[in-house]
Amino acid sequence: MHKIFTLAVLPLALLTSIGCAVAQEAGQAVERTYNSPTAVIASTASIAEGSKIVFLSGTTPAPLDPAVPENLGDTRQQTLSVLTRIKTQLTDLGMDMGDVVKMTVFLVGVPELEGRMDSAAMNEVFRTFFGTAEQPNRPTRSTIQVAALGRPGMYVEIEAVAAVAP
């Protein structure tokens, strides 16, 4: 049976600085930093002894063109950007999309759908990352419509939990 850290460690782990990871090695919590090109805020923490569990904070899309930061694209383009960024963060930690066990997707309603979320576009892109011949994993997922995200025109934010067994 795996021993779980006490709750006193968890808040510290989740509030670490940009691009930090907390890893469990030999029964001790060890802070390890990595420089992810996609990390915007604190995004990872490992919790269980003997295994590696990573919690990625909400990941948001990168602009389609860095020169025009407000142009994030539609739900389809934003989902592709977010899942690509999550894949890069996991790669930075020695993991991959096959290790993802749970995702929470936050979608803003779009004008073209009279304020409803474009779950069809999100699902279309999601299926290119999960449940494929190359990557058959299908993590559990919740999708929630929210009123707004970090900035105007942002329609997608995704949290992820990944785990690697000992």
Secondary structure, 3 states (H helix, E strand, C coil): CCCECCCCHHHHHHCCCCCEEEEEECCEEEEEECCCCCCCCCCCCCCECCCEEEEEEEECCCCCECCECCCCCCHHHHHHHHHHHHHHHHHHCCCCHHHEEEEEEEEECCHHHCCCCCHHHHHHHHHHHCCCCCCCCCCEEEEEEECCCCCCCCCEEEEEEEEECC
